[in-house]
C-alpha cells in the first residue's frame, strides 16, 4: 500500500506541473498519438471492411492479414520502422506502427458488422427497389454499427497501451516517466505513470460506451434477435399445440 501512496504522492506533487515536460503535456502527447493513429487506421480500414462485408469477397485474405498483424510485436515493429525509415523520421515510424496495430480490430469490426446483418433484411431491401449503395448506407451500415464501434473501441485501447513505447524512441508520452523511473529505480514514478495510462484507457472506453448509446438506433443489434420467452413457456406452447392437433 505504501507504494500506491507514494505513486499518488508523485502524481499530485506540484512538481508534475513544473517539470519539463510536465505531466499534462505528457498526457496530451499520449492522447494526440492515440487519436491520430486511430483516425488514420479508420480511414484505411473502414472502407475496405465495408467493401469486404458488402461483397463477400476477400474475406479470407482480410482475416489472414488481420491475424498476422495482431501477432506483430509492438516494440520490435517500432524499432524496425525507425531503422528502415531513419532516425530523423521517428514520429512517422511510430505513427505507421500504431496505425498497423490498430487496423486489424477496426477492419474486423467493419466487415463483421456487415456480415452479421440478416440476409433476409438485405433481400427485402432489394425487393423494394433499393440500389446497392442505398442498401449499404441505409441498411447494412446502421445495423453493423455495434460491431464497428466494438472494433474501434478495441483498437483505441490497444493503441493507448502501445503508445507507451513511443518514449523508447524519444517521442514522449506517458511512457517517459516509466522509462526514467526504471533507470532510476523510482517505482513510485513508474506506478504513477501506469495509473494515468489505465485511467486514460478507462476514459476512452467510457466515451465509446456513451457514443454507442447515443448513435446506435434503439433495437439495432448485430446478431439474431433473441427469443425472450423462457424455456418453460416454449415447452408449454409446443405441448399445447401438439394436444390441439391430436384433438383435431
KABEL-V598935 format. One record per residue. RES is the residue in one letter. PHI is phi in degrees with one decimal (* if undefined). BURIAL is # if it has 9 or more other ideal C-beta (glycine too) atoms within 8 Angstrom, else .. D_FIRST is the distance of its C-alpha to the first C-alpha in Angstrom with 2 decimals. Layout:
res=RES phi=PHI burial=BURIAL d_first=D_FIRST
res=RES phi=PHI burial=BURIAL d_first=D_FIRST
This chain:
res=X phi=* burial=. d_first=0.00
res=X phi=-65.8 burial=. d_first=3.80
res=X phi=-66.0 burial=# d_first=5.37
res=X phi=-64.7 burial=. d_first=5.23
res=X phi=-62.4 burial=. d_first=6.29
res=X phi=-65.8 burial=# d_first=8.65
res=X phi=-64.8 burial=# d_first=9.83
res=X phi=-67.0 burial=# d_first=10.79
res=X phi=-63.4 burial=# d_first=12.32
res=X phi=-65.8 burial=# d_first=14.24
res=X phi=-62.0 burial=# d_first=15.39
res=X phi=-97.4 burial=. d_first=16.75
res=X phi=-72.1 burial=. d_first=18.20
res=X phi=-59.3 burial=. d_first=22.02
res=X phi=-64.0 burial=. d_first=22.50
res=X phi=-66.6 burial=# d_first=21.64
res=X phi=-90.9 burial=. d_first=24.91
res=X phi=-107.1 burial=. d_first=26.99
res=X phi=-61.7 burial=. d_first=26.00
res=X phi=-125.5 burial=. d_first=28.66
res=X phi=-80.3 burial=. d_first=27.97
res=X phi=-78.3 burial=# d_first=25.75
res=X phi=-62.5 burial=# d_first=22.96
res=X phi=-59.0 burial=. d_first=25.39
res=X phi=-66.9 burial=# d_first=27.97
res=X phi=-65.7 burial=# d_first=25.81
res=X phi=-63.1 burial=# d_first=25.04
res=X phi=-61.5 burial=. d_first=28.79
res=X phi=-63.2 burial=# d_first=29.71
res=X phi=-62.2 burial=# d_first=27.46
res=X phi=-65.5 burial=# d_first=29.05
res=X phi=-61.5 burial=. d_first=32.49
res=X phi=-60.0 burial=# d_first=32.34
res=X phi=-66.5 burial=# d_first=31.14
res=X phi=-65.0 burial=. d_first=33.78
res=X phi=-62.3 burial=# d_first=36.64
res=X phi=-65.0 burial=# d_first=35.99
res=X phi=-68.4 burial=# d_first=35.85
res=X phi=-64.5 burial=. d_first=38.96
res=X phi=-63.3 burial=# d_first=40.92
res=X phi=-62.7 burial=# d_first=39.95
res=X phi=-66.6 burial=# d_first=41.04
res=X phi=-61.2 burial=. d_first=44.36
res=X phi=-81.8 burial=# d_first=45.01
res=X phi=-83.1 burial=# d_first=43.72
res=X phi=-65.0 burial=# d_first=44.69
res=X phi=-59.5 burial=. d_first=48.47
res=X phi=-65.1 burial=# d_first=48.57
res=X phi=-63.9 burial=# d_first=46.67
res=X phi=-65.4 burial=# d_first=49.02
res=X phi=-63.1 burial=# d_first=52.01
res=X phi=-67.1 burial=# d_first=50.90
res=X phi=-66.6 burial=# d_first=50.02
res=X phi=-78.4 burial=# d_first=53.29
res=X phi=-90.7 burial=. d_first=55.64
res=X phi=77.1 burial=. d_first=53.94
res=X phi=-102.9 burial=. d_first=54.76
res=X phi=81.9 burial=. d_first=52.49
res=X phi=-64.1 burial=# d_first=49.72
res=X phi=-62.8 burial=. d_first=49.61
res=X phi=-65.9 burial=. d_first=49.38
res=X phi=-62.8 burial=# d_first=46.58
res=X phi=-63.6 burial=# d_first=44.61
res=X phi=-63.8 burial=. d_first=45.15
res=X phi=-65.7 burial=# d_first=44.16
res=X phi=-62.5 burial=# d_first=41.05
res=X phi=-64.0 burial=# d_first=39.98
res=X phi=-66.7 burial=. d_first=40.65
res=X phi=-66.9 burial=# d_first=38.77
res=X phi=-65.3 burial=. d_first=35.65
res=X phi=-83.9 burial=. d_first=35.74
res=X phi=-68.4 burial=# d_first=35.82
res=X phi=-72.5 burial=. d_first=32.93
res=X phi=-61.0 burial=# d_first=31.59
res=X phi=-63.2 burial=. d_first=30.98
res=X phi=-63.0 burial=. d_first=34.30
res=X phi=-65.3 burial=# d_first=36.14
res=X phi=-63.0 burial=# d_first=34.99
res=X phi=-64.2 burial=# d_first=36.01
res=X phi=-62.1 burial=. d_first=39.27
res=X phi=-67.8 burial=# d_first=40.20
res=X phi=-63.0 burial=# d_first=39.50
res=X phi=-68.2 burial=. d_first=41.83
res=X phi=-74.8 burial=. d_first=44.44
res=X phi=-83.2 burial=# d_first=44.50
res=X phi=116.8 burial=. d_first=43.90
res=X phi=-68.7 burial=. d_first=41.26
res=X phi=-80.9 burial=. d_first=42.99
res=X phi=-123.6 burial=. d_first=42.16
res=X phi=-63.2 burial=# d_first=38.45
res=X phi=-60.4 burial=. d_first=37.67
res=X phi=-62.7 burial=. d_first=40.41
res=X phi=-62.7 burial=# d_first=39.15
res=X phi=-65.7 burial=# d_first=35.61
res=X phi=-62.6 burial=# d_first=37.03
res=X phi=-60.6 burial=# d_first=39.30
res=X phi=-63.3 burial=# d_first=36.45
res=X phi=-65.8 burial=# d_first=34.35
res=X phi=-65.0 burial=# d_first=37.50
res=X phi=-61.8 burial=# d_first=38.40
res=X phi=-76.9 burial=# d_first=35.02
res=X phi=-86.2 burial=# d_first=35.30
res=X phi=-60.0 burial=# d_first=38.93
res=X phi=-55.9 burial=# d_first=38.65
res=X phi=-65.3 burial=# d_first=36.55
res=X phi=-68.9 burial=# d_first=38.71
res=X phi=-60.9 burial=# d_first=41.91
res=X phi=-63.6 burial=# d_first=41.04
res=X phi=-65.6 burial=# d_first=40.20
res=X phi=-68.7 burial=# d_first=43.47
res=X phi=-78.0 burial=# d_first=45.87
res=X phi=-68.7 burial=# d_first=44.17
res=X phi=-62.0 burial=# d_first=44.32
res=X phi=-74.2 burial=# d_first=48.08
res=X phi=-66.3 burial=# d_first=48.69
res=X phi=-77.5 burial=# d_first=47.09
res=X phi=-68.2 burial=# d_first=49.65
res=X phi=-59.5 burial=. d_first=52.24
res=X phi=-61.5 burial=. d_first=55.42
res=X phi=-66.1 burial=. d_first=57.51
res=X phi=-66.0 burial=# d_first=56.09
res=X phi=-67.7 burial=# d_first=57.11
res=X phi=-62.1 burial=. d_first=60.52
res=X phi=-65.3 burial=. d_first=61.02
res=X phi=-64.4 burial=# d_first=60.21
res=X phi=-66.8 burial=# d_first=62.80
res=X phi=-65.0 burial=. d_first=65.28
res=X phi=-88.3 burial=. d_first=65.22
res=X phi=96.2 burial=. d_first=66.00
res=X phi=-74.0 burial=# d_first=62.69
res=X phi=-77.7 burial=. d_first=62.57
res=X phi=-61.2 burial=. d_first=59.99
res=X phi=-65.2 burial=. d_first=58.35
res=X phi=-66.9 burial=# d_first=58.22
res=X phi=-61.8 burial=# d_first=56.85
res=X phi=-63.0 burial=# d_first=54.04
res=X phi=-86.2 burial=. d_first=52.97
res=X phi=-99.6 burial=# d_first=53.90
res=X phi=-118.7 burial=# d_first=53.01
res=X phi=-70.3 burial=# d_first=50.84
res=X phi=-63.0 burial=# d_first=48.46
res=X phi=-60.5 burial=# d_first=47.54
res=X phi=-72.9 burial=# d_first=47.16
res=X phi=-93.2 burial=# d_first=45.06
res=X phi=-59.1 burial=# d_first=42.61
res=X phi=-56.4 burial=# d_first=39.81
res=X phi=-72.1 burial=# d_first=39.61
res=X phi=-63.6 burial=# d_first=40.06
res=X phi=-64.4 burial=# d_first=37.17
res=X phi=-63.4 burial=# d_first=35.09
res=X phi=-66.1 burial=# d_first=36.04
res=X phi=-63.8 burial=# d_first=35.26
res=X phi=-63.0 burial=# d_first=31.86
res=X phi=-64.3 burial=# d_first=31.02
res=X phi=-64.5 burial=# d_first=32.48
res=X phi=-63.9 burial=# d_first=30.54
res=X phi=-64.8 burial=# d_first=27.15
res=X phi=-66.5 burial=# d_first=28.23
res=X phi=-68.5 burial=# d_first=29.40
res=X phi=-56.2 burial=# d_first=26.25
res=X phi=-71.0 burial=# d_first=24.35
res=X phi=-75.2 burial=# d_first=27.24
res=X phi=-60.1 burial=# d_first=27.80
res=X phi=-54.3 burial=# d_first=24.71
res=X phi=-73.2 burial=# d_first=27.16
res=X phi=-60.9 burial=# d_first=29.52
res=X phi=-66.6 burial=# d_first=27.75
res=X phi=-66.0 burial=# d_first=28.96
res=X phi=-111.6 burial=# d_first=32.50
res=X phi=79.0 burial=. d_first=31.85
res=X phi=-103.9 burial=# d_first=31.83
res=X phi=80.4 burial=# d_first=28.59
res=X phi=86.5 burial=# d_first=26.35
res=X phi=-73.7 burial=# d_first=22.59
res=X phi=-74.9 burial=# d_first=22.87
res=X phi=-63.0 burial=# d_first=23.82
res=X phi=-62.4 burial=# d_first=20.42
res=X phi=-67.7 burial=# d_first=19.25
res=X phi=-67.4 burial=# d_first=22.37
res=X phi=-64.5 burial=# d_first=22.17
res=X phi=-65.6 burial=# d_first=18.56
res=X phi=-66.1 burial=. d_first=19.57
res=X phi=-67.9 burial=. d_first=22.57
res=X phi=-97.7 burial=. d_first=20.84
res=X phi=57.5 burial=. d_first=17.72
res=X phi=-95.8 burial=. d_first=15.69
res=X phi=-70.2 burial=# d_first=12.77
res=X phi=-65.6 burial=# d_first=11.25
res=X phi=-65.9 burial=# d_first=14.73
res=X phi=-63.4 burial=# d_first=14.97
res=X phi=-67.3 burial=# d_first=11.92
res=X phi=-61.4 burial=# d_first=13.13
res=X phi=-65.3 burial=# d_first=16.59
res=X phi=-63.7 burial=# d_first=15.69
res=X phi=-64.5 burial=# d_first=14.18
res=X phi=-66.2 burial=# d_first=17.48
res=X phi=-63.4 burial=# d_first=19.49
res=X phi=-62.1 burial=. d_first=18.05
res=X phi=-62.5 burial=. d_first=18.78
res=X phi=-65.0 burial=# d_first=22.20
res=X phi=-62.8 burial=# d_first=22.96
res=X phi=-65.8 burial=. d_first=22.23
res=X phi=-64.5 burial=. d_first=24.52
res=X phi=-61.2 burial=# d_first=27.26
res=X phi=-63.0 burial=# d_first=26.98
res=X phi=-65.4 burial=. d_first=27.36
res=X phi=-64.0 burial=. d_first=30.28
res=X phi=-65.9 burial=# d_first=32.03
res=X phi=-63.3 burial=. d_first=31.65
res=X phi=-66.3 burial=. d_first=33.29
res=X phi=-60.6 burial=# d_first=36.00
res=X phi=-62.0 burial=# d_first=36.73
res=X phi=-68.8 burial=. d_first=37.17
res=X phi=-84.1 burial=. d_first=39.45
res=X phi=-100.3 burial=. d_first=41.75
res=X phi=-84.6 burial=# d_first=42.27
res=X phi=-59.2 burial=. d_first=45.21
res=X phi=-60.9 burial=. d_first=44.75
res=X phi=89.2 burial=. d_first=45.74
res=X phi=-81.6 burial=# d_first=45.37
res=X phi=-141.6 burial=. d_first=43.64
res=X phi=-83.1 burial=# d_first=43.81
res=X phi=-106.3 burial=. d_first=44.62
res=X phi=-73.0 burial=. d_first=47.35
res=X phi=-64.5 burial=. d_first=47.38
res=X phi=-86.9 burial=. d_first=46.10
res=X phi=-81.0 burial=. d_first=48.36
res=X phi=-81.2 burial=. d_first=46.78
res=X phi=-73.7 burial=. d_first=49.03
res=X phi=-67.0 burial=. d_first=47.56
res=X phi=-60.8 burial=. d_first=49.00
res=X phi=-63.2 burial=. d_first=50.98
res=X phi=-67.0 burial=. d_first=52.71
res=X phi=-65.5 burial=# d_first=53.71
res=X phi=-64.0 burial=. d_first=55.12
res=X phi=-63.5 burial=. d_first=57.13
res=X phi=-65.9 burial=# d_first=58.49
res=X phi=-66.6 burial=. d_first=59.64
res=X phi=-62.2 burial=. d_first=61.21
res=X phi=-63.2 burial=. d_first=62.98
res=X phi=-64.8 burial=. d_first=64.34
res=X phi=-64.6 burial=. d_first=65.65
res=X phi=-63.7 burial=. d_first=67.33
res=X phi=-63.3 burial=. d_first=69.05
res=X phi=-65.2 burial=. d_first=70.33
res=X phi=-67.2 burial=. d_first=71.84
res=X phi=-67.0 burial=. d_first=73.45
res=X phi=-72.0 burial=. d_first=74.90
